[in-house]
Amino acid sequence: MNLFEVFLVEGRDASELLSADVLETTGAQIFTPEEAAFVGLEGIPADPEGRPRAFVACKPSDQQFIASRLESHAAVGGFKLHEL
């Protein structure tokens, strides 16, 4: 599984990141930091800059597709990929 750590633009919401169609097609899931910790996706340290974050979990086969969606989204200030 791959986990994108997504840094949100101030005032934007994680629910905007991927359309319902993309979520359904890929099976990707969006988590707040609290939700990620609750389901056991721990070990990623807090952002030292304090930026708002969300996490997107996806299959390795969908990594490039999800990355392309995040790269072009106005709510995304940047992201990091973590391979789990």
N, C-alpha and C positions, 0 to 999 in steps of 0.2 A: 504494500500500500504506500502511496505517496501522500504527503501532507504539505499543502501550501500554507505558509504563514503569511497572511495578507495584511498589509498595513493600510488601513482605511484613511481616506481623506476626512479631515475633521467635519463632523456633522452628517456624515453618510452612514448608512446602515448596511450590515452584512447581508441582510435579506435581498439586497439589490444585486449582489454579485453575479449570480447565474440565473438564467430564466428557468421556469418550471420545466420547459421542454429539455433543456440541457441536463438538469438534475435527473429527470426521468430517463433520458437516453443513456446517460453515462453511469447513473447510480451514485454520482458524487453527493457528498453531504457537506453542509456548511455548519460550523460550530462556533459559538462564542468561546472565549477562553474558559469560562466556567463550565460550559457544556463539554468541551474537550477534556478537561480534567475529570469530570464526572464519568465519562465513558472510558477513562484510562489512557487518554492521549496526553501523557504528562512528560516532563523532562525538557521541555522547551523553555528556556529562561524568559523572564519578562523583558520586554523591549527597553533597553537603557534610555531611549529617547522618550519613552512613555506614550508612544503613538497608539491610537486605538487599533485593535487587531481582531481578526477573525481567522478561522482555519477552514480549509477546504480539503477533505479527504477524497481521494480518487484511486482508481486502479492505475497501475503503471502504463497500461495501454492507452489511457485517456489523458496522460500527463501533458502532452503537447497541445491537445485540443483545449484543455482547461487553461493552460498557460496563455494560449492565444486570446481566450476570452478575457482573462484577467488583465493582460497587457493593454487591451484597448478600452478598458472600462474606466469611466470618469470617477468612480468611487474608490479606485485603487491608487494608492500613492507609491506602491512598490510591493514586492513579495519575495519570499525565500522558499525554496523547495527543500523538504526534509524527506528522505527515503527511509521508511520504517520497515 
